[in-house]
Amino acid sequence: MLNYLHTNLLVHIGVMSFGLLLAEKPLIAVAQQYASKLTCEQPTFNFGKRESIPDFDHDFVIRNAGDLALQIFNLRPTCGCLVPKFTERTIPPGHTATVTVHFIARGRQGPQSKVLFIESNDPAQPSFPLRMEGQIIDPVELKPSLLFFGRLAANSCSTGTLTVSAIGTNLLGSVSAQIDSPAFVVSVAHPASSKTVHLTVATKPPLPEGLTRATLRINTGCPRMPVLTTVVSAFVPGTFSIMPPELLLVGREDETVRREVLVRAESNITFRVVAVEPPLKDISCTITTTNPAACRLTFPSLPVSHKLDGQTIRIVTDHPKHPELLIPIRVFVR
């Protein structure tokens, strides 16, 4: 009798377990079947070759190919040159919506490949990429884009050449140039055509000790880009050499970058850096003495911020004739 009950109980347990397994499988299939799904027939827009003026827009059409409503949480560009906006935060199954991306072309040059991520409740691809690719050219180009004379003696008279070229169907007009420092003089050569003009920049001794930096303004006479500006600089070593002579911060707004500066006494005299005073209190600096006549300053986290552009970092030393050194900061926000 006991054996019969035991056997019957096992049979009932087996039947119930098999029934539960059969009941679970449709539930799992249902959970996997219903979901939102973001699709885009043309996720990459190639804008070809175009001038940096004006900016332009492109509309990406996205579709919910799933069974549940598609929720758009965020549009995350990888570059500040992309400014997105969208028409709908919730897209029902089978419906479409438009994502408009404004591309800021001014100030950009050369090949471009920028990505915008759509963050949504699509379980298969919660971060969907949209791309804008192509090449940006200026109506008027300046080569080289910057002019640095390098290390010079104070009595040196050096020259450098800049070339202004009109691109495509654009033409140059009457070209003139002005520079805002007495340490340099600029002259414009007589143009051989309306497409290209050469400028000559010369140093005017005696040059001051340290880094001399000036802004060169070029009037092109081209209606689509009437003015170009660039930087002309030279470095005259004195008691101390600072390399690099200025801190260049390039990146996205509020991104942080690491920079190092080497301070060296030219005559190998012994000195010590007493303090480093950055323009913002939250900027840290580590001072490492490499030898009695040199030290390395490490800035592990400098913010790429417009408010630092044109500011200086003050270095306090124990040298009796040069108790203060200044490092200028330049910022380029991409």
Contacts in CASP RR format, 6 or more apart in sequence:
PFRMAT RR
TARGET T0000
AUTHOR 0000-0000-0000
METHOD contacts of the structure
MODEL  1
MLNYLHTNLLVHIGVMSFGLLLAEKPLIAVAQQYASKLTCEQPTFNFGKR
ESIPDFDHDFVIRNAGDLALQIFNLRPTCGCLVPKFTERTIPPGHTATVT
VHFIARGRQGPQSKVLFIESNDPAQPSFPLRMEGQIIDPVELKPSLLFFG
RLAANSCSTGTLTVSAIGTNLLGSVSAQIDSPAFVVSVAHPASSKTVHLT
VATKPPLPEGLTRATLRINTGCPRMPVLTTVVSAFVPGTFSIMPPELLLV
GREDETVRREVLVRAESNITFRVVAVEPPLKDISCTITTTNPAACRLTFP
SLPVSHKLDGQTIRIVTDHPKHPELLIPIRVFVR
33 67 0 8 1.000
34 67 0 8 1.000
34 68 0 8 1.000
35 66 0 8 1.000
35 67 0 8 1.000
35 68 0 8 1.000
35 122 0 8 1.000
35 123 0 8 1.000
35 124 0 8 1.000
36 64 0 8 1.000
36 66 0 8 1.000
36 67 0 8 1.000
36 68 0 8 1.000
36 69 0 8 1.000
36 70 0 8 1.000
36 71 0 8 1.000
36 93 0 8 1.000
36 120 0 8 1.000
36 121 0 8 1.000
36 122 0 8 1.000
36 123 0 8 1.000
37 64 0 8 1.000
37 65 0 8 1.000
37 66 0 8 1.000
37 70 0 8 1.000
37 122 0 8 1.000
37 124 0 8 1.000
38 62 0 8 1.000
38 63 0 8 1.000
38 64 0 8 1.000
38 65 0 8 1.000
38 70 0 8 1.000
38 118 0 8 1.000
38 120 0 8 1.000
38 122 0 8 1.000
38 125 0 8 1.000
38 128 0 8 1.000
39 62 0 8 1.000
39 63 0 8 1.000
39 64 0 8 1.000
39 65 0 8 1.000
40 60 0 8 1.000
40 61 0 8 1.000
40 62 0 8 1.000
40 63 0 8 1.000
40 128 0 8 1.000
40 130 0 8 1.000
41 61 0 8 1.000
41 63 0 8 1.000
42 60 0 8 1.000
42 61 0 8 1.000
43 60 0 8 1.000
43 128 0 8 1.000
43 129 0 8 1.000
43 130 0 8 1.000
43 131 0 8 1.000
44 130 0 8 1.000
44 131 0 8 1.000
44 132 0 8 1.000
44 133 0 8 1.000
45 58 0 8 1.000
45 60 0 8 1.000
45 130 0 8 1.000
45 131 0 8 1.000
45 132 0 8 1.000
45 133 0 8 1.000
46 133 0 8 1.000
46 134 0 8 1.000
47 56 0 8 1.000
47 58 0 8 1.000
47 103 0 8 1.000
47 132 0 8 1.000
47 133 0 8 1.000
47 134 0 8 1.000
48 133 0 8 1.000
48 134 0 8 1.000
48 135 0 8 1.000
49 134 0 8 1.000
49 135 0 8 1.000
49 137 0 8 1.000
50 56 0 8 1.000
50 105 0 8 1.000
50 134 0 8 1.000
50 135 0 8 1.000
50 136 0 8 1.000
50 137 0 8 1.000
51 105 0 8 1.000
51 136 0 8 1.000
51 137 0 8 1.000
51 138 0 8 1.000
51 139 0 8 1.000
51 167 0 8 1.000
51 224 0 8 1.000
52 105 0 8 1.000
52 106 0 8 1.000
52 107 0 8 1.000
52 108 0 8 1.000
52 109 0 8 1.000
52 136 0 8 1.000
52 137 0 8 1.000
52 138 0 8 1.000
52 139 0 8 1.000
53 105 0 8 1.000
53 106 0 8 1.000
53 138 0 8 1.000
53 139 0 8 1.000
53 224 0 8 1.000
53 225 0 8 1.000
54 105 0 8 1.000
54 106 0 8 1.000
55 102 0 8 1.000
55 103 0 8 1.000
55 104 0 8 1.000
55 105 0 8 1.000
55 106 0 8 1.000
56 102 0 8 1.000
56 103 0 8 1.000
56 105 0 8 1.000
57 100 0 8 1.000
57 101 0 8 1.000
57 102 0 8 1.000
57 103 0 8 1.000
58 100 0 8 1.000
58 101 0 8 1.000
58 103 0 8 1.000
58 132 0 8 1.000
59 98 0 8 1.000
59 99 0 8 1.000
59 100 0 8 1.000
59 101 0 8 1.000
60 98 0 8 1.000
60 99 0 8 1.000
60 100 0 8 1.000
60 101 0 8 1.000
60 130 0 8 1.000
61 96 0 8 1.000
61 97 0 8 1.000
61 98 0 8 1.000
61 99 0 8 1.000
62 91 0 8 1.000
62 96 0 8 1.000
62 97 0 8 1.000
62 98 0 8 1.000
62 99 0 8 1.000
62 118 0 8 1.000
62 128 0 8 1.000
63 91 0 8 1.000
63 94 0 8 1.000
63 95 0 8 1.000
63 96 0 8 1.000
64 70 0 8 1.000
64 91 0 8 1.000
64 92 0 8 1.000
64 93 0 8 1.000
64 94 0 8 1.000
64 95 0 8 1.000
64 96 0 8 1.000
65 93 0 8 1.000
65 94 0 8 1.000
66 93 0 8 1.000
66 94 0 8 1.000
67 93 0 8 1.000
68 93 0 8 1.000
68 121 0 8 1.000
69 90 0 8 1.000
69 91 0 8 1.000
69 92 0 8 1.000
69 93 0 8 1.000
70 90 0 8 1.000
70 91 0 8 1.000
70 92 0 8 1.000
70 93 0 8 1.000
70 120 0 8 1.000
70 121 0 8 1.000
70 122 0 8 1.000
71 89 0 8 1.000
71 90 0 8 1.000
71 120 0 8 1.000
71 121 0 8 1.000
72 86 0 8 1.000
72 88 0 8 1.000
72 89 0 8 1.000
72 90 0 8 1.000
72 91 0 8 1.000
72 97 0 8 1.000
72 118 0 8 1.000
72 119 0 8 1.000
72 120 0 8 1.000
73 119 0 8 1.000
73 120 0 8 1.000
73 121 0 8 1.000
74 118 0 8 1.000
74 119 0 8 1.000
75 84 0 8 1.000
75 85 0 8 1.000
75 86 0 8 1.000
75 99 0 8 1.000
75 116 0 8 1.000
75 117 0 8 1.000
75 118 0 8 1.000
75 119 0 8 1.000
76 116 0 8 1.000
76 117 0 8 1.000
76 119 0 8 1.000
76 127 0 8 1.000
77 83 0 8 1.000
77 84 0 8 1.000
77 101 0 8 1.000
77 114 0 8 1.000
77 115 0 8 1.000
77 116 0 8 1.000
77 117 0 8 1.000
78 114 0 8 1.000
78 115 0 8 1.000
78 116 0 8 1.000
78 117 0 8 1.000
79 114 0 8 1.000
79 115 0 8 1.000
79 252 0 8 1.000
79 334 0 8 1.000
80 104 0 8 1.000
80 252 0 8 1.000
80 253 0 8 1.000
80 334 0 8 1.000
81 103 0 8 1.000
81 104 0 8 1.000
81 105 0 8 1.000
81 108 0 8 1.000
81 114 0 8 1.000
81 334 0 8 1.000
82 101 0 8 1.000
82 102 0 8 1.000
82 103 0 8 1.000
82 104 0 8 1.000
82 114 0 8 1.000
82 116 0 8 1.000
82 132 0 8 1.000
83 101 0 8 1.000
83 102 0 8 1.000
83 104 0 8 1.000
84 99 0 8 1.000
84 100 0 8 1.000
84 101 0 8 1.000
84 102 0 8 1.000
84 116 0 8 1.000
85 99 0 8 1.000
85 100 0 8 1.000
85 102 0 8 1.000
86 97 0 8 1.000
86 98 0 8 1.000
86 99 0 8 1.000
86 100 0 8 1.000
87 97 0 8 1.000
87 98 0 8 1.000
87 99 0 8 1.000
87 100 0 8 1.000
88 97 0 8 1.000
91 97 0 8 1.000
99 116 0 8 1.000
99 118 0 8 1.000
99 130 0 8 1.000
101 116 0 8 1.000
101 130 0 8 1.000
101 132 0 8 1.000
103 114 0 8 1.000
103 132 0 8 1.000
105 136 0 8 1.000
107 138 0 8 1.000
108 136 0 8 1.000
109 136 0 8 1.000
109 137 0 8 1.000
109 138 0 8 1.000
110 135 0 8 1.000
110 136 0 8 1.000
110 137 0 8 1.000
111 134 0 8 1.000
111 135 0 8 1.000
112 132 0 8 1.000
112 133 0 8 1.000
112 134 0 8 1.000
112 135 0 8 1.000
112 136 0 8 1.000
113 131 0 8 1.000
113 132 0 8 1.000
113 133 0 8 1.000
113 134 0 8 1.000
114 131 0 8 1.000
114 132 0 8 1.000
114 133 0 8 1.000
115 129 0 8 1.000
115 130 0 8 1.000
115 131 0 8 1.000
116 129 0 8 1.000
116 130 0 8 1.000
116 131 0 8 1.000
116 132 0 8 1.000
117 127 0 8 1.000
117 128 0 8 1.000
117 129 0 8 1.000
117 130 0 8 1.000
118 127 0 8 1.000
118 128 0 8 1.000
118 129 0 8 1.000
118 130 0 8 1.000
119 126 0 8 1.000
119 127 0 8 1.000
120 126 0 8 1.000
120 128 0 8 1.000
122 128 0 8 1.000
137 167 0 8 1.000
138 167 0 8 1.000
138 225 0 8 1.000
139 166 0 8 1.000
139 167 0 8 1.000
139 168 0 8 1.000
139 170 0 8 1.000
139 222 0 8 1.000
139 224 0 8 1.000
139 225 0 8 1.000
140 164 0 8 1.000
140 165 0 8 1.000
140 166 0 8 1.000
140 167 0 8 1.000
140 170 0 8 1.000
140 172 0 8 1.000
140 220 0 8 1.000
140 222 0 8 1.000
140 224 0 8 1.000
140 225 0 8 1.000
140 228 0 8 1.000
141 164 0 8 1.000
141 165 0 8 1.000
141 167 0 8 1.000
142 162 0 8 1.000
142 163 0 8 1.000
142 164 0 8 1.000
142 165 0 8 1.000
142 218 0 8 1.000
142 228 0 8 1.000
142 230 0 8 1.000
143 162 0 8 1.000
143 163 0 8 1.000
143 165 0 8 1.000
144 162 0 8 1.000
145 230 0 8 1.000
146 230 0 8 1.000
146 231 0 8 1.000
146 232 0 8 1.000
146 233 0 8 1.000
147 160 0 8 1.000
147 162 0 8 1.000
147 201 0 8 1.000
147 216 0 8 1.000
147 230 0 8 1.000
147 231 0 8 1.000
147 232 0 8 1.000
147 233 0 8 1.000
148 232 0 8 1.000
148 233 0 8 1.000
148 234 0 8 1.000
149 158 0 8 1.000
149 160 0 8 1.000
149 203 0 8 1.000
149 232 0 8 1.000
149 233 0 8 1.000
149 234 0 8 1.000
149 235 0 8 1.000
150 233 0 8 1.000
150 234 0 8 1.000
150 235 0 8 1.000
151 235 0 8 1.000
151 236 0 8 1.000
151 237 0 8 1.000
152 158 0 8 1.000
152 203 0 8 1.000
152 207 0 8 1.000
152 234 0 8 1.000
152 235 0 8 1.000
152 236 0 8 1.000
153 236 0 8 1.000
154 205 0 8 1.000
154 206 0 8 1.000
154 207 0 8 1.000
154 208 0 8 1.000
154 209 0 8 1.000
154 236 0 8 1.000
155 205 0 8 1.000
155 206 0 8 1.000
155 207 0 8 1.000
156 203 0 8 1.000
156 205 0 8 1.000
156 207 0 8 1.000
157 202 0 8 1.000
157 203 0 8 1.000
157 204 0 8 1.000
157 205 0 8 1.000
158 202 0 8 1.000
158 203 0 8 1.000
158 234 0 8 1.000
159 200 0 8 1.000
159 201 0 8 1.000
159 202 0 8 1.000
159 203 0 8 1.000
160 200 0 8 1.000
160 201 0 8 1.000
160 202 0 8 1.000
161 198 0 8 1.000
161 199 0 8 1.000
161 200 0 8 1.000
161 201 0 8 1.000
162 198 0 8 1.000
162 199 0 8 1.000
162 200 0 8 1.000
162 201 0 8 1.000
162 216 0 8 1.000
162 218 0 8 1.000
162 230 0 8 1.000
163 196 0 8 1.000
163 197 0 8 1.000
163 198 0 8 1.000
163 199 0 8 1.000
164 172 0 8 1.000
164 175 0 8 1.000
164 196 0 8 1.000
164 197 0 8 1.000
164 198 0 8 1.000
164 199 0 8 1.000
164 218 0 8 1.000
164 220 0 8 1.000
164 228 0 8 1.000
165 195 0 8 1.000
165 196 0 8 1.000
166 172 0 8 1.000
166 194 0 8 1.000
166 195 0 8 1.000
166 196 0 8 1.000
166 220 0 8 1.000
166 222 0 8 1.000
170 222 0 8 1.000
170 224 0 8 1.000
170 225 0 8 1.000
171 194 0 8 1.000
171 195 0 8 1.000
171 222 0 8 1.000
172 191 0 8 1.000
172 194 0 8 1.000
172 195 0 8 1.000
172 196 0 8 1.000
172 197 0 8 1.000
172 220 0 8 1.000
172 221 0 8 1.000
172 222 0 8 1.000
173 194 0 8 1.000
173 220 0 8 1.000
173 221 0 8 1.000
173 222 0 8 1.000
174 219 0 8 1.000
174 221 0 8 1.000
175 188 0 8 1.000
175 191 0 8 1.000
175 197 0 8 1.000
175 199 0 8 1.000
175 218 0 8 1.000
175 219 0 8 1.000
175 220 0 8 1.000
175 221 0 8 1.000
176 188 0 8 1.000
176 218 0 8 1.000
176 219 0 8 1.000
177 186 0 8 1.000
177 188 0 8 1.000
177 199 0 8 1.000
177 216 0 8 1.000
177 217 0 8 1.000
177 218 0 8 1.000
177 219 0 8 1.000
178 186 0 8 1.000
178 216 0 8 1.000
178 217 0 8 1.000
179 185 0 8 1.000
179 186 0 8 1.000
179 201 0 8 1.000
179 214 0 8 1.000
179 215 0 8 1.000
179 216 0 8 1.000
179 217 0 8 1.000
179 232 0 8 1.000
180 214 0 8 1.000
180 215 0 8 1.000
180 217 0 8 1.000
181 212 0 8 1.000
181 213 0 8 1.000
181 214 0 8 1.000
181 232 0 8 1.000
182 204 0 8 1.000
183 203 0 8 1.000
183 204 0 8 1.000
183 207 0 8 1.000
183 208 0 8 1.000
183 212 0 8 1.000
183 214 0 8 1.000
183 234 0 8 1.000
184 201 0 8 1.000
184 202 0 8 1.000
184 203 0 8 1.000
184 204 0 8 1.000
184 212 0 8 1.000
184 214 0 8 1.000
184 216 0 8 1.000
184 232 0 8 1.000
184 234 0 8 1.000
185 201 0 8 1.000
185 202 0 8 1.000
185 204 0 8 1.000
186 199 0 8 1.000
186 200 0 8 1.000
186 201 0 8 1.000
186 202 0 8 1.000
186 216 0 8 1.000
187 199 0 8 1.000
187 200 0 8 1.000
187 202 0 8 1.000
188 197 0 8 1.000
188 198 0 8 1.000
188 199 0 8 1.000
189 197 0 8 1.000
189 198 0 8 1.000
189 199 0 8 1.000
189 200 0 8 1.000
191 197 0 8 1.000
199 218 0 8 1.000
201 216 0 8 1.000
201 232 0 8 1.000
203 234 0 8 1.000
207 234 0 8 1.000
207 236 0 8 1.000
208 236 0 8 1.000
209 236 0 8 1.000
209 237 0 8 1.000
209 238 0 8 1.000
210 235 0 8 1.000
210 236 0 8 1.000
210 237 0 8 1.000
210 238 0 8 1.000
210 242 0 8 1.000
210 245 0 8 1.000
211 233 0 8 1.000
211 234 0 8 1.000
211 235 0 8 1.000
211 242 0 8 1.000
211 245 0 8 1.000
211 246 0 8 1.000
211 328 0 8 1.000
212 233 0 8 1.000
212 234 0 8 1.000
212 235 0 8 1.000
212 236 0 8 1.000
213 231 0 8 1.000
213 232 0 8 1.000
213 233 0 8 1.000
213 246 0 8 1.000
213 328 0 8 1.000
214 231 0 8 1.000
214 232 0 8 1.000
214 233 0 8 1.000
215 229 0 8 1.000
215 230 0 8 1.000
215 231 0 8 1.000
215 232 0 8 1.000
216 229 0 8 1.000
216 230 0 8 1.000
216 231 0 8 1.000
216 232 0 8 1.000
217 227 0 8 1.000
217 228 0 8 1.000
217 229 0 8 1.000
218 227 0 8 1.000
218 228 0 8 1.000
218 229 0 8 1.000
218 230 0 8 1.000
219 226 0 8 1.000
219 227 0 8 1.000
220 226 0 8 1.000
220 227 0 8 1.000
220 228 0 8 1.000
233 245 0 8 1.000
233 246 0 8 1.000
235 245 0 8 1.000
237 266 0 8 1.000
238 266 0 8 1.000
239 265 0 8 1.000
239 266 0 8 1.000
239 267 0 8 1.000
239 269 0 8 1.000
239 319 0 8 1.000
239 321 0 8 1.000
239 322 0 8 1.000
240 263 0 8 1.000
240 264 0 8 1.000
240 265 0 8 1.000
240 266 0 8 1.000
240 271 0 8 1.000
240 317 0 8 1.000
240 319 0 8 1.000
240 322 0 8 1.000
240 325 0 8 1.000
241 262 0 8 1.000
241 263 0 8 1.000
241 264 0 8 1.000
241 265 0 8 1.000
241 266 0 8 1.000
242 261 0 8 1.000
242 262 0 8 1.000
242 263 0 8 1.000
242 325 0 8 1.000
242 327 0 8 1.000
243 261 0 8 1.000
243 262 0 8 1.000
243 264 0 8 1.000
244 261 0 8 1.000
245 327 0 8 1.000
245 328 0 8 1.000
246 327 0 8 1.000
246 328 0 8 1.000
246 329 0 8 1.000
246 330 0 8 1.000
247 259 0 8 1.000
247 261 0 8 1.000
247 299 0 8 1.000
247 302 0 8 1.000
247 313 0 8 1.000
247 327 0 8 1.000
247 328 0 8 1.000
247 329 0 8 1.000
247 330 0 8 1.000
248 330 0 8 1.000
248 332 0 8 1.000
249 257 0 8 1.000
249 259 0 8 1.000
249 302 0 8 1.000
249 303 0 8 1.000
249 304 0 8 1.000
249 308 0 8 1.000
249 329 0 8 1.000
249 330 0 8 1.000
249 331 0 8 1.000
249 332 0 8 1.000
250 257 0 8 1.000
250 304 0 8 1.000
250 331 0 8 1.000
250 332 0 8 1.000
250 334 0 8 1.000
251 257 0 8 1.000
251 304 0 8 1.000
251 332 0 8 1.000
251 333 0 8 1.000
251 334 0 8 1.000
252 304 0 8 1.000
252 333 0 8 1.000
252 334 0 8 1.000
253 304 0 8 1.000
253 305 0 8 1.000
253 306 0 8 1.000
253 333 0 8 1.000
254 303 0 8 1.000
254 304 0 8 1.000
254 305 0 8 1.000
255 303 0 8 1.000
255 304 0 8 1.000
256 301 0 8 1.000
256 302 0 8 1.000
256 303 0 8 1.000
256 304 0 8 1.000
257 301 0 8 1.000
257 302 0 8 1.000
257 304 0 8 1.000
258 298 0 8 1.000
258 299 0 8 1.000
258 300 0 8 1.000
258 301 0 8 1.000
258 302 0 8 1.000
259 298 0 8 1.000
259 299 0 8 1.000
259 302 0 8 1.000
260 296 0 8 1.000
260 297 0 8 1.000
260 298 0 8 1.000
260 299 0 8 1.000
261 296 0 8 1.000
261 297 0 8 1.000
261 299 0 8 1.000
261 327 0 8 1.000
262 290 0 8 1.000
262 294 0 8 1.000
262 295 0 8 1.000
262 296 0 8 1.000
262 297 0 8 1.000
263 273 0 8 1.000
263 294 0 8 1.000
263 295 0 8 1.000
263 296 0 8 1.000
263 297 0 8 1.000
263 315 0 8 1.000
263 325 0 8 1.000
264 293 0 8 1.000
264 294 0 8 1.000
265 271 0 8 1.000
265 293 0 8 1.000
265 294 0 8 1.000
265 319 0 8 1.000
268 293 0 8 1.000
269 293 0 8 1.000
269 319 0 8 1.000
270 292 0 8 1.000
270 293 0 8 1.000
271 292 0 8 1.000
271 293 0 8 1.000
271 317 0 8 1.000
271 318 0 8 1.000
271 319 0 8 1.000
272 289 0 8 1.000
272 295 0 8 1.000
272 317 0 8 1.000
272 318 0 8 1.000
273 287 0 8 1.000
273 295 0 8 1.000
273 297 0 8 1.000
273 315 0 8 1.000
273 316 0 8 1.000
273 317 0 8 1.000
274 316 0 8 1.000
274 317 0 8 1.000
274 318 0 8 1.000
275 315 0 8 1.000
275 316 0 8 1.000
276 285 0 8 1.000
276 287 0 8 1.000
276 297 0 8 1.000
276 313 0 8 1.000
276 314 0 8 1.000
276 315 0 8 1.000
276 316 0 8 1.000
277 313 0 8 1.000
277 314 0 8 1.000
277 315 0 8 1.000
277 316 0 8 1.000
278 285 0 8 1.000
278 299 0 8 1.000
278 313 0 8 1.000
278 314 0 8 1.000
279 308 0 8 1.000
279 311 0 8 1.000
279 312 0 8 1.000
279 313 0 8 1.000
279 329 0 8 1.000
280 303 0 8 1.000
280 308 0 8 1.000
283 299 0 8 1.000
283 301 0 8 1.000
283 302 0 8 1.000
283 303 0 8 1.000
284 299 0 8 1.000
284 300 0 8 1.000
284 301 0 8 1.000
285 297 0 8 1.000
285 298 0 8 1.000
285 299 0 8 1.000
286 297 0 8 1.000
286 298 0 8 1.000
286 300 0 8 1.000
287 295 0 8 1.000
287 296 0 8 1.000
287 297 0 8 1.000
288 295 0 8 1.000
288 296 0 8 1.000
288 297 0 8 1.000
288 298 0 8 1.000
289 295 0 8 1.000
290 296 0 8 1.000
297 315 0 8 1.000
302 308 0 8 1.000
304 331 0 8 1.000
304 333 0 8 1.000
305 331 0 8 1.000
305 333 0 8 1.000
306 331 0 8 1.000
306 333 0 8 1.000
308 329 0 8 1.000
308 331 0 8 1.000
309 329 0 8 1.000
309 330 0 8 1.000
309 331 0 8 1.000
310 328 0 8 1.000
310 329 0 8 1.000
310 330 0 8 1.000
310 331 0 8 1.000
311 328 0 8 1.000
311 329 0 8 1.000
312 326 0 8 1.000
312 327 0 8 1.000
312 328 0 8 1.000
312 329 0 8 1.000
313 326 0 8 1.000
313 327 0 8 1.000
313 329 0 8 1.000
314 324 0 8 1.000
314 325 0 8 1.000
314 326 0 8 1.000
315 324 0 8 1.000
315 325 0 8 1.000
315 326 0 8 1.000
315 327 0 8 1.000
316 323 0 8 1.000
316 324 0 8 1.000
317 323 0 8 1.000
317 324 0 8 1.000
317 325 0 8 1.000
END
